[in-house]
Amino acid sequence: MTRAIAIVSPRRAFAAFGAVLLLGAVFAVGVVRAEDAPAPYVPPATGPVEADGYYEVIEAVAPGVWAIRQAKSFHLQPIGNVTVIEQSDGLVLVDGGGSPGSARRIAALIRTVSSKPVKALILTHWHGDHSLGFGTLQAMWPNMQVIATEQTKARLVTSMDFYAQGAPDADHTAAFMERVSGMDQFLRGAAAATTIDDAGRAGYAQAAREFVRYRADADGLFIGRVTRTFTDTVTLADAKRPVQLIHPGRGNTDGDAAVWLPRQKILASGDLVIAPVPFGFNAYPAAWEAALRRLAALHPKAIIPGHGAVERDTAYLTRLTALIHATRERTKAAADRGLSLDETKAAVDLSDLAPDFTGQDSWLKKWFARYWTDPFVEACWKEAKGEPIEQGHG
């Protein structure tokens, strides 16, 4: 997802950056025993950033299926979740991390649960916090297929043209570092501001610490090579864990893919599902709602979202679908009254729905407004007016 917290446009600054929960004891597809737990993993550095939950952890979702995610659910410096699926002749990954540094940590975590090679990596979409690590993984496992929808493959070039393609490039790296050079100063300044509450100061201070780690992780950013594309569905056969790739239509992007394990009834959704706060930038509202209803019809027993903890039922999926529907309906009503975009943004009130995603957390409330209400109301207004919705840039 093209994320940012620039002063004017919160997502654009973090776009340069990244688009720049415990397992239940009994699960319907099997019990994860103590001896199946992953080996301990020690991040490459310790200290405040580790305590912030920035580094990835790995957890078993079902036998032969693991989720790799940031230790805490919400970060202004996000790294997309990765799913690991063991098949008889190798591992299948869903998404590839947000930087070379995150990819190296992901590879280390993978090796704690299996010695098999990675044979395939599926990109759910083009956003940098899911795709800027896959080239590094591709270099580690050069025989690995990289699979994406046709649209995602195209977006990795047209919407990610700021990054080197195919291999690291010193000039591109230097340009990227220059592009984000003021962000650490901005974050430290925001953390010291007297006009925000304690939760805001703590949140910006955490983001500043994480940005220092991200700058190191981002050294040598580049886009890897997609080696196989699909347009509707494709299956990676296996006796125990067949994997189905689904393009359910446009949603968070124009090329979203979801990954379905029909025997285990596990869904890896990419950014079609994000928790705890969804991202509504440059999305396709009606198509996204339809895509979620298509995925809900699979009746998943677990959902590994694009960000956040593993969902053990469909309750969050239902809430997110309802949020999209309500935002569309309220925005359309305002647009039909002839309100301008700015007037519609002021008129559409989602305060009754926000607590389902933020609770009483003032920091999450802030980002619900910036990551969801403002951008998604804009997308819904354009949809109601018949105006085109353009994908952003990484």
N, C-alpha and C positions, 0 to 999 in steps of 0.2 A: 504494500500500500504506500502510496506516495504520502508520507507523513511530514508534518512540520510543526514547529512552534515559533515561527518568525513572529515578530511583534504584530505585523499586519495580518499575515496569513499563517496560523499556527502550523499547518501541515507542511508548508513549503520548506521551512528550515529543516525539519526532520525528514523531509523528502530527500534532502541531500544526505542525511545520515543513513537512513535504512532503506529508502526506496531507491530514499537512500535506502498438593492435594493428594491425597493418599488414595490408593486403590482399595475399594471395598473388599472385605475378606471373601465374600462369595459372589461370583459373577456367573451370569447365565451360561457362558460358554466354558466355564472351568474355574477352578480355584487356583490362585497363584500361591504356591507354597513358599516357605521361607528359603528353601534351597534353590528356588528359581529367581530369587531377588538378584538384581545386578550387583556386580562387584563395586566397591567404593571407588569414587572418582574424585581426584583432587584438582581443582582448577589451576591454571598456570600461575595465578597470583592470588594472594589472600589479602584481607583487609576490608575497608569499608565497602568497596564495590561488591565483594562476595556477600557481605552482610545485607546489601541492598537487594539481593536476589536477581542480579543482572545475569549471572552465569547460568548456563543451561544445566538442567538435571534430567535424568532419565527415569521413567517409571513404567512398570509392566501394566498393560491394559488387558491382555489376555495371553495365554501361552503362545509364544512366538510373535507377539505384537507389543511394541513399546512406543511411548511418546517421549520426545525430547522437547523440553520447553523451558522458558525462563522460570527460575524458582519462585518468583512472585508473579502474579497474574497481570499487573498493569505497569507499563514503563513508557515514559516519553521517548526513550531510546529502545524501540522494539526489535526483537528478533523473532521471526516467524517460527511456529512450531514445526517440528519434523516428526514424521511417523516412520518407524522401522518395522518391516514385515519380513519374517523369515520364510523363505520358500526352500524347496529341496535342494536347488542348485545355486542358491545365493540370496542376497537380501534386496528388497525393494524399499526405496526411500520415497517419502512424499515431502517435497521441498528440500531446499539446500542451505538454509541459514542466510544471514544477512551480510556477511563479510568473509574475507579469508580467515580472519581470526576465529569467528564463530564456527566456520566450517571445520577448522582444525580441532576445536573442542568437540564438535558433533562427532567427528571421526573417532576421537578418543573414547567417547561414550559408547559409540557403536561397538567398539572392540571389547568393551566390558561385558557385553551380552552375547556376542557371536564372533567366531573367527572366519565366518564365511565372507566371500567377497561381495561387494555391492554390485549387483548386475543391472539394476535399473533405478533411475531417479525420475519421479514424476513432478513436474512443476504445476502447481495449481493455478498460478497466474504470474504476471510479470513483475509485480512490485518488488523493490530492491531488498526489503527485509526478508524476503523468501527466496530471492534469486541471486543475490550477489555473492553467495558462498558456493554455488554449485560448480562453478568452474574449478575451484580449488579441490572439491571432491572428485571431479572428473579427472584431474591430474593424478590423484591418489589411486583411482580405479579406472584406468584408461579404457577398459573394455565395457564400461558401464554405458547402457543406453540412457539418453536423456529424452524424456517424452513430454510433449506439451500439445495443447491445441494449436491449430494453425494461427489463431489470433494472437495467442501468447508469444509464439515464436516471432511473429511480426513485431509485436510491441517491444520485445527485447532489443530490437534495433531502433524502431522509430521513436519510442518513448524513453529509451535508455541510451540515447546517442551521446550523452555526456561521458559515458564510461568506455574504457578500452574494450575492444571486442576480441575474444579468442585467447588473449594472454595479457599479463600485466604490462603496463607501459609507463615509464617514469614521468613523461610529460602529462599524461592523463592523471596520474596520482598527484602530482604537484598542483595541477589545476583544481582537483577536487579538494585538496587540503586548503588551498587558498579560498575556495568557495565557502568553506565552513569555518574559516579562521576566526570569525568574530563570535561564534556561537558560545564558546566557553565563557567569554566575557559577559555576554548577554545573560547566560544562565546564572552566573555568580551574582550579577547585578540584580536579577529578579529575586534570587534567594535573600538578598540583603534589603529588599524593598520594605518600607514600613507601611505600605498601603495594602498589603495582603495579610491573610491570617497565618497562623502557625502551620497549618497543613500545607498551605501554598509555599511558604518558605522552605519547609522540609522537602516538599516535592521538587522544587527547583534545585535545591542543594543536592538531592539525590541524582537528578538529571545531570548536573554539572560533573559529579563524580563519574557517572556512567559515560559521559562524553569523552573524558580522558581515556577510558578503556576503549571506547569505540574508535578513537583516532588511531590507536595502535592496531586494533582489529582491521581497520579499513585500508591499511597500507597495501598497495598492490591490487586494489579493486579492479575487477574485470568481469565481463559477461562471458560465460562458457558457451558451448555449442549444443544446440538442440539437434538430436540425431534422428528423431522420429516424431511425426505429428499425427493427430487424429481429429476428426470433426464431430463425432457423436459419441460412440462408445468403443472400447477395445478391452480385451481380457488378457491378463497375464496368467496363464493356466498353472495350476499346481494341485497336487493331490490333497493337501491339507488346507492351504490358504490361497485359493484363487483370488485374484485382484481384478476388480472391474473399474475401468476409468470411465467417467461419465462427464460429458459436457451438457449440463442441464439448461443451457441458454445463458444469455447475458445476465449479469447480476452486479457484483461488486466491481467487476471489469467486463469487457466484452468477450473474454476468453476463459472464464473460470472453469476449472476442472475439479471434480470431487472424486474421491477414491472410496470404493465400497468393497468390503469383505463380506460376501453373502453368507458364508458359513458361520462366521463369528458375529455377523450383524454389527460391524463396526464401520463408522463413517469418518473419513478424514475430509474435512470440508473446505480446507483453505479459508480464505477470507469471506466466503459466503456466510460463515458463522464466526464471529469474533466475540470474546468475552474478556472482561466484564462490560466494556463500553464498545459498541460497534463503531465502525468507520464508514461514513456516508459520502465520501468525496467522489465526485464524477461517476456516481453509480447510476444504474438503470432501474428505477423504482419498481415498475410493474413487472418487469422481467425477473428482478431479484425475488420479489414475492412469489412469483410462479415457480422459480427454481427451488426455493425453500419448500414449497408445498410438494414438489416432485420428490425432493429428498426425504421429506417427512413420510411420504407414502411407502418408503422402504422399511419403516418402523425400526430404526436403529436402536440397539441396546446401549451403545456408547458412541459419543461423538468427540473426535479430536479436532478442536476448532483451529482456526488459523493462528489465534493467540488465546492464551488463557488456559485454565485447568481443563482436564478431561471431563466432559459431561457424561454422567452415568444414566441419563434418561433423556427424554425429549422436551422436558419442561422449558429449558432455556430456548430451544429452537422454536417452541410455540410462542414464547414471549417476544422473541425477535421478529417472527413473522407478523405478530399482532402490532408491534411497533411500526414496522414498515407500512402495514395497511393503514393504521391510524394516521401516520404522518402524511401519507398520500391523500387520504380523504380530507384532512383538515387543510392541507395546502391547496387542494383543488377547490375547496369551497371558497377560500380567500381569492384565488386566481379567478374563479368564475364571477366574483363580485367586481372584478376589474382592478384589483389591487396590484401595484407594482411589485417587483421582487423585494425591494427594501421594505415596503409596507407589509408584504406577506410575511417576511421574516419577523417583523415586529408583532404581527397578529397571531401567528401560530404558536400556541402554548402547549408544550409537552410536559409540563411540570407534574401532571398526574401520572405519567408513565415513567419518568426518569428514575424514581426510587426503585423500580424493578431492576435497574442496572447499576445504580450508584449507592443504594441504601441511603444512609445519612452522611456519607463521606463527602466532605466539601471539595476535596481535591478531585474526586471522580465526577462530581457535579459540574465542575468547571470544564472538564474535558468532554463530558457528555454534550454540553452546549457547543463546544468548539469542534468536536469530532463528529457529532451526529446532527444536532438540531440545525445549526447554521448551514453546513454543506448539503445535508440531505433535503432540507426544505428547498434549497436552491434547485437541486436536481428534480424534485417533485414539481416545482413551479415551472421549470422548463418543459417537463413532460406534459403538464396540464396545458401549456401554451403551444405545444407542438414544436418547441425549439430543440435543436440538436444538443446532445450531451457529449462533450468531447473528453476523452481520456487525458489525464495530466502527463507530466514528465517526471522522471526519476531524478 
